[in-house]
Amino acid sequence: MALRLKSFLSSALLLSSLGACTSIQPPTCSPDEHSVVLDTLYLGTATPNGVVTAEEWAAFLRDTVTPTSPEGLTSWVASGQWKTSSGLSKQEQTYVLQLAYEGDQQKDQAVRRIIQSYKSRFHQEAVMRLRSQACRSF
């Protein structure tokens, strides 16, 4: 009996882990919409020397993000909380940046460069990226 239970549990664990390997299918868009990648970046503002100012954020958007995102972007200010690599919980003002674009490897690399640039420029430990599929229309 114990061997059967162990075998069953092993099979169930294998099947559940295989389910995690499947890719998320893009949504079924209506005829007047098309599928896009929706990236939402959460960029903290606390730096070793204070905070990322509104002027610094505007310059980052203008000089770094806009050239790689001719489709447009949306950003807003939020209150964030996260746990550092040392285990401390921190609260800080956060800039949220949302980009919707045709998904391809070149654009994915551009978003990764935006993240790296922000981390380097403002001495950030991390930038959270949420990526999903969405339907877009105008």
ZIRA-V537959 format. One record per residue. SS is DSSP state (~ for helix, > for strand, _ for the rest). PHI is phi in whole degrees, -180 to 180 (999 if undefined). PSI is psi in whole degrees, -180 to 180 (999 if undefined). Layout:
# ZIRA-V537959
ss: <SS;SS>
phi: <PHI;PHI>
psi: <PSI;PSI>
This chain:
# ZIRA-V537959
ss: <_;~;~;~;~;~;~;~;~;~;~;~;~;~;~;~;~;~;~;_;_;_;_;_;_;_;_;_;_;_;_;_;_;>;>;>;>;>;>;>;>;>;>;>;_;>;>;_;_;>;>;_;_;~;~;~;~;~;~;~;~;~;~;~;~;~;~;~;_;_;_;_;_;>;>;>;>;>;>;>;>;>;>;_;_;_;_;_;>;>;>;>;>;>;>;>;>;>;>;>;>;_;_;_;~;~;~;~;~;~;~;~;~;~;~;~;~;~;~;~;~;_;_;_;_;_;_;>;>;>;>;>;>;>;>;>;_;_>
phi: <999;-64;-67;-63;-63;-63;-64;-62;-65;-63;-64;-63;-65;-63;-64;-69;-73;-67;-61;-71;-83;-73;-84;-77;-80;-63;-65;-81;-90;-72;-57;-94;-124;-141;-74;-137;-87;-117;-103;-122;-108;-113;-117;-66;-114;-74;-125;-61;-110;133;-137;-71;-80;-60;-67;-66;-64;-60;-66;-63;-60;-65;-87;-110;-84;-56;-61;-97;-131;-66;-70;115;-158;-134;-139;-154;-98;-139;-99;-120;-144;-153;-106;-72;-64;-88;93;-84;-88;-126;-115;-161;-66;-133;-95;-106;-122;-118;-126;-121;-156;-66;-77;-155;-62;-63;-69;-59;-64;-63;-66;-62;-67;-59;-61;-62;-63;-63;-60;-70;-65;-113;54;-98;-74;-155;-131;-85;-122;-111;-122;-148;-100;-147;-106;-123;-147;-128>
psi: <-43;-36;-41;-44;-43;-42;-43;-46;-38;-43;-43;-41;-42;-45;-41;-35;-32;-34;-32;-18;-13;148;153;128;141;152;156;112;149;166;-27;11;163;155;136;163;136;110;132;120;137;113;109;159;-9;129;168;-22;17;-124;159;119;166;-37;-42;-39;-46;-42;-39;-45;-47;-48;-30;-46;-51;-43;-27;-3;63;-16;-20;172;166;139;154;166;139;169;127;159;137;165;125;170;-22;1;2;140;131;143;140;160;143;141;131;129;123;130;133;127;164;126;123;168;-38;-44;-38;-44;-37;-41;-40;-38;-38;-47;-49;-40;-45;-46;-44;-48;-38;16;53;140;-35;156;126;134;124;125;132;173;145;168;135;142;161;999>
